[in-house]
Amino acid sequence: MSLLKLKQLHQDGATHNEIVTYNTSSAMWEPQTLSMPSEQIDVFSVTSSGQASFTLTQTPQDDLDVRLNVNGALYNLTTDYTVTGSSVTWLNTPFSMSVGDKVTAIYEYGGTIGDATGQVNKEDFIIAVRTFS
């Protein structure tokens, strides 16, 4: 990031306490919206022996961040379970589920940083503008 691009912040209309990105396509600083993700805890009780599928109440922000506990023990993503969208699949390793097992999924959903379309180009430079008078 060049000093020239940083000096351009004020010219492009950046204001106090604003999150902006430098858009390499337009060569301009653009304001962004930000909303923080919410944490969700879903608790399931296994109702049939060998049950392997569970539907989360929300779609996780990132499938890789879903933590799964069975009867209080934490298990490993891709080794013990998979996540696709709002579906969790138990892989029956190291055991198959039994009636009454308690399954807890912990994850974040929602939350965005983006422009009017809700998107930020990964190559864009993100900066928080904070000015003091």
C-alpha positions in Angstrom: 0.0 0.0 0.0 1.6 3.2 -1.1 1.5 6.5 0.9 -0.2 8.1 -2.1 -3.1 5.7 -1.8 -3.4 6.4 2.0 -3.4 10.2 1.3 -6.2 9.6 -1.2 -8.5 8.5 1.7 -9.7 12.0 2.5 -10.2 12.9 -1.2 -12.4 9.9 -1.8 -14.7 11.0 1.1 -13.6 8.8 4.0 -15.2 10.1 7.2 -14.6 9.7 10.9 -14.8 6.1 12.4 -15.4 4.4 9.0 -14.3 1.1 7.6 -13.1 1.4 4.0 -11.4 -0.7 1.4 -9.2 0.3 -1.4 -10.8 -1.0 -4.6 -8.0 -1.9 -7.0 -10.5 -1.9 -9.9 -11.8 1.6 -9.4 -8.6 3.0 -7.7 -10.9 4.5 -5.0 -11.5 4.0 -1.3 -15.0 2.8 -0.7 -17.0 2.7 2.6 -17.9 -0.8 3.9 -20.6 -2.1 6.2 -19.8 -4.3 9.1 -21.9 -6.6 11.2 -20.5 -9.0 13.8 -21.4 -12.7 13.6 -23.6 -14.3 16.3 -22.7 -17.4 18.2 -25.2 -20.3 18.0 -25.3 -23.4 20.2 -27.5 -26.2 18.9 -28.2 -29.2 21.1 -29.6 -32.5 19.7 -30.7 -35.6 21.5 -30.1 -38.8 19.4 -33.5 -40.4 18.8 -32.5 -43.5 16.9 -29.5 -45.8 17.1 -27.0 -45.0 14.4 -28.4 -41.5 13.7 -25.7 -39.7 11.7 -27.4 -36.6 10.3 -28.2 -33.3 12.2 -29.6 -30.1 10.8 -28.2 -26.9 12.3 -30.7 -24.1 13.0 -28.5 -21.5 11.1 -26.0 -21.8 8.3 -22.5 -21.4 9.8 -20.4 -18.5 8.6 -17.6 -21.0 7.9 -18.1 -24.8 7.8 -14.5 -25.2 9.2 -15.4 -23.4 12.4 -18.2 -25.7 13.6 -17.2 -27.5 16.8 -19.0 -30.7 17.7 -19.3 -32.3 21.1 -20.8 -35.7 21.8 -21.7 -36.4 25.4 -19.3 -33.6 26.4 -16.3 -34.7 24.4 -15.0 -32.6 21.5 -14.5 -34.3 18.2 -12.5 -33.5 15.0 -13.9 -32.0 11.8 -13.3 -34.3 8.8 -12.1 -37.2 11.0 -15.3 -37.6 13.0 -17.8 -35.4 11.3 -18.4 -33.2 8.2 -20.3 -30.0 7.7 -21.9 -28.8 4.5 -24.1 -25.7 4.8 -26.4 -26.4 7.7 -26.0 -30.2 7.6 -23.7 -32.1 10.0 -22.9 -35.7 9.3 -21.4 -37.9 11.9 -18.9 -40.4 10.3 -19.4 -43.2 12.9 -15.8 -43.0 13.9 -14.9 -43.8 16.6 -18.4 -45.0 17.4 -22.0 -45.0 16.2 -24.6 -42.8 18.0 -26.9 -44.4 20.5 -30.4 -43.3 21.6 -30.0 -40.5 24.2 -26.5 -39.3 23.1 -26.3 -35.6 23.5 -24.8 -33.8 20.4 -23.8 -30.1 20.7 -22.8 -28.0 17.8 -21.2 -24.6 18.4 -20.6 -22.1 15.6 -21.0 -18.6 14.3 -23.4 -17.4 11.7 -24.2 -14.1 10.0 -21.8 -11.2 10.1 -20.6 -9.4 7.1 -18.1 -6.8 5.9 -18.8 -5.5 2.5 -20.0 -2.9 0.1 -23.6 -2.4 -1.1 -23.5 -5.9 -2.5 -22.1 -7.4 0.7 -18.8 -8.4 -0.9 -15.2 -7.4 -0.4 -12.6 -8.4 -2.9 -9.9 -10.4 -1.1 -7.2 -8.3 -2.8 -8.7 -5.0 -1.5 -6.9 -3.4 1.4 -9.2 -2.9 4.5 -8.5 -0.1 6.9 -10.5 1.4 9.8 -10.4 5.2 9.7 -10.2 6.8 13.1 -9.6 10.5 13.4 -9.1 12.6 16.5 -9.8 16.3 16.8 
